[in-house]
Amino acid sequence: MTDIVGKLWGFCHTLRHDGIDYGDYIEQLTYLLFLKMIEEKGAEIPSEYAWAVLREKSGTDLTEHYVDTLRALGKEKNMLGDIYSGAISRFSNPVNLKRLVNLIDEIEWTGLNIDVKAAAYEGLLEKSASEGKKGAGQYFTPRILIQSIVRCTKPDPCKSNDFTIHDPASGTGGFLVCAYEWLMEKTKGGLDRDEAKRIMNSTYSGTELVPRPRRMALMNLYLHGIQANIYLGDAIYEPKRAGLYDCIMTNPPFGTKGANQAPNRDDFTVSTSNKQLNFVQHVMSILKPGGRAAIVVPDNVLFADQAGEVFKILTEDCDLHTVLRLPNGTFTPYSPGTKTNVIFLTKGYQTENVWVYDARTNVPRITKKDRPLTPEHFAEFETCYGPKPNSSPKRDPNDSKENRWRSFTINEVKDHDFKIDSLKWLRDESLDDANDLPEPEELATDAMVELEGAMEELNAIILLLENSLPGESYYSPDISK
């Protein structure tokens, strides 16, 4: 796969001279790659727009036929039409299009025994991120982390006929695909026909704000035979749509972009412009009673100004039974300095104890080449988590050989003002060694998080002043700029 990604990326540089940027190239690649793969899988498609027809074209006939193919597939009355809806060709030079078609045609993609389209897409995103392309990894969650979360939450739609799995920030569909792969491994593919039809057609759903990753999610799920509903829209600022879910797994986007005002939601108890805190409130709102969730959140969500208010309510309405503190560099190379966690909760039960697993302190930083993320980083955590998707009463701190697993009572959490980030007990040995201080990028990221938090507090104060004295006018510049 590395060689294939290298070859595809090398061609990307050529296409830049044809006016096709990195993002457009990756999108065009997915259109063509998907068309090749559905033909390999024998999916039904109008014969005149099949891959076999496209690859025989050349010159202007090729570019015109490619435009016609995208337009025709976008008009199909099924999920295929949803995938290609609005798809536009970016090729003006038929030689470049022909070369990419040939590159794709020489490989049997579905025979590589991996999620090749996702792997190719993620590999190209990594290349883009390593060359400083802003925002390249905003839709990416490491597959190893997703698989670990899925093994813990056990999203099993065989448990009931109306079991639903949802991701309100679905990106390219990684959580939904891995949930389905986990089910296939668990059942050895032995679902009866009616059960398989129900699961494939009415179990998996998501919401995604940006059209490009949504399209990727639909492609990913379609190749697995899943007819998923991935709604194109804003999960936070749009009114809540009908439906509650049994299992939610999600990695909301990091950062503060677009989070300049509190959403007008009656189902949100705490009014805040913090995007990640709003995602936490959103997940609580759309979970069924007894439903479970796993949410990837940056550190600032656990200590931000209004974090205590949100987590106070969360611990009253849900069992916040587990927090996983992720290793530094987990999101390398996309957001290498961002410190992140996973919170696991069950709705409808008050929190009595919060178990924290610290997979970060005194763990060597994750790097792309020398120390990549592996399943071993989460193996002990999964053992500590236990066999049940919700908190097990038989959890034992001795299950961690290095004292990384500890329980905090709700009273201890309350003593820390519900700031979950403060539940720490391991001494960071790197701080004792001046030669082993955190990387400059990590220090800079920490400083940015602190500044963002301070700006949120100042903006809240300005808003309070504006609303406190009717008739008075205050100059309130946007200090986030």
Buried (B, 14 or more C-beta within 10 A) or exposed (E): EEEBBEEBBEBBEBBEEBEBBBBBBBBBBBBBBBBBBBBBEEEEBEEEBBBEBBBEBBEEEBBEBBBBBBBBBBEBEEBBEBBBBEBEBBBEBBEBBBBBBEBBBEBEBBEEEEBBBBBBBBBBBBBBBEEEBEBBBBBBBBBBBBBBBBBBBBBBBBEEEEBBBBBBBBBBBBBBBBBBBBBEEEBEEEBEEEBBEBBBEBBBBBBBBBEBBBBBBBBBBBBBEBBBBBBBEEBBBEEBEEEBBBBBBBBBBBBBEEBEEBBEBEEBBBBBBBBBBBBBBBBBBBBBEEBBBBBBBBBBBBBBBBBBBBBBBBBEBBBBBBBBBBBBBBBBBBBBBBBBBBBBBBBEBEBBBBBBBBBBBEBEBBBBEEBEBEEEBBEBBBEBBBEEBBBBEEBEEEBBEEEBBBBBEBEEBEEBEBBBBBBBEBEEEBEEEEEEEBBEEBEEBBEBBEEBBEBBEBBBEBBEEEEEEEEEEEEEEEEBE
